[in-house]
Amino acid sequence: MSQEIAEAYVKQYSAGIRMLQQQKPSRIMDKVSMDHEVTGDRAFYDQIDATFMTEITNRHGDTEYTDTPHRRRMVTLKPFEVADLVDRQDKRRILNDPINDYTKNFAAAANRKTDDIIMGAFFATANTGVDGGTPVVFDTAFDASNGGNFRDAELIDARELLEAAENDDEQPWYIACSADQRAKLLSASSVTNTDFNVVRALVNGQINTWLGLEFVKSQRAPLSGTSRSVPIWVKDSMKCAMSQNPTGFMDVLPEKRHSIQVRYEIDAGATRMDEKGVVRIIATES
């Protein structure tokens, strides 16, 4: 039961309950490969790696066979919840029934948690092998060269790394960056007048794509001190798995004097599917 609901009692003369500023929708979930129907606490995804051809050097010879490289990635799901109670007497003492607003607030929390799960998987150790027992660390060869900067040069370098790794350019390529990084693009001295106008439109939300990268506004990329790990990725290089979509519940609990319980839950996990499809820029935030 929320101990703060008394703030909304009738004596406050509130005309409505307002959600304070927060990220409400998920900004990352539709930018990665999704699996919404996982049964169990983990999921496995089979992959095949690149193979090669050999030259034929004889006539009427035996066919030469190549062992196609098989890989497997594992995603471990974890459950999360948020819940609160609305007492019957609370409903009688406030002007605005909070149940619908609680539900919307909890849905926003579930969306942010989903983004956090995906963000945490970009540069984390992935698990491969038949039973997922082989760790695969992030390949630092896919760190875009920088000295804590975030400029057009780093973005060009990141795109070059993805291109050189033969990533499918028919898939969308994304970059999740904070307000600080977007502001730094505007102040970068190397940006030409033409590019400045494009970046200004980008920051103002008039466009969302530059240098072939779709920009995603997010404050949730990994931050350590003043260093933020900015992810640039190809959609199918990241996987998010769920046992079901984020789900909300509303129940009357007789054992709690018939208070109404509002609850939201998710059961989700994420992993990097391909080391060659994720690039990192380490940017210093002021």
Secondary structure, DSSP 8 states (H G I E B T S, - for coil): --TTGGGGBGGG--S-----S---S-SSGGGSEEE----SSEEEEEEE---------SSS---------EEEEEEE-EEEEEEEEE-HHHHHHBSS--HHHHHHHHHHHHHHHHHHHHHHHSSS-EEESTTS-EEE---GGGB---SS--SHHHHHHHHHHHHHTT--TTS-EEEEE-HHHHHHHHH-TT--HHHHHHHHHHHTTS--EETTEEEEE-S-S-EETTEEEEEEEEGGGEEEEESSS-EEEEEEEGGGTTEEEEEEEEEEEEEE--GGGEEEEEEE--
